[in-house]
Amino acid sequence: MTEKTTGASYAAAGVDIEAGDRAVELMKEWVKKTQRPEVLGGLGGFAGLFDASALKRYERPLLASATDGVGTKVDIARQMGVYDTIGHDLVAMVMDDIVVCGAEPLFMTDYICVGKVHPERVAAIVKGIAEGCVLAGCALVGGETAEHPGLLGPDDFDVAGAGTGVVEYDRLLGADRIRTGDAVIAMASSGLHSNGYSLVRHVLFDRAGMSLDRHVEELGRTLGEELLEPTKIYSLDCLALTRTAEVHAYSHITGGGLAANLARVIPDHLHAAVDRSTWTPGAVFDLVGKAGQVEQLELEKTLNMGVGMMAVVPAESVDVALTALADRGVDAWAAGEILDRGDHTEGATLTGSYAR
């Protein structure tokens, strides 16, 4: 008598469709909080729908799009078991890139890849994304949760997102608006944001042997709490500033550091000189530098050093701009100026020493 064999199944291969359906039900309430009047339909369809007739009020609408993830910061969330903040980072990485050209964020989609679907965990991730979308003023119109058993461990996950915004052609911001004598305004970051975590993790964990639950006096909290601090979302602040003051360009300070990102919006014949003495980087940057004996220039080309967004404005607009940002609770200051390129080979440089 031969033993009857059981046929293969998707569940036996490690994919739990019922858990995925449960995750969708749990996330629906959070997605609803992001809805804009232009969004049609609900969560669960094959595509998100956005009523483009809303763009008829534009003379020449330009659609701006961006996509990004949050890098190895997801491993900090995994280790701490905190999943409802990483979505803020995702929205910031996508929508603050879009607002740089002056575009209003419209909608976003997300992609969550997991080793095993834990419905409550996935819903917590989406909750953070939805809260981030509210802060950015955009709708979360859909997404995808993919279960990849065998490729990812049961507790491993990654997130990515894509977003779309719109800007009127004659209000497009960028290098062609920048002039000699313009001022550079810096907006404070909330911490490390979502870049450089491969360096940070190597330095603090592998070299310094620190643990996430260690209380760090100079940080005023545990290391894990500091590393998981959500990225500040500047989208609505930048849009408000362009309505209040003349703005020529924005630069989102992400991977590559302050000078390299600012240089991306500086025309070839001009140079941005940023004075380090106008601010003091947060304690976490000093911690990373000392723990890993990381040279200052290496820190500066990897981390944001306390600046998450920069604006280039006419010199006469500085006071109005700083007041407008302060009214919105944004810590900002005049940090530099735009000069003729001269002998500079780079579009932006940092000068002087940080204030202590």
Summary of the structure (lengths in Angstrom):
residues: 356
radius of gyration: 22.2
end to end distance: 82.9
largest distance: 92.2
contacts: 1191
relative contact order: 0.15
helix: 38%
strand: 24%
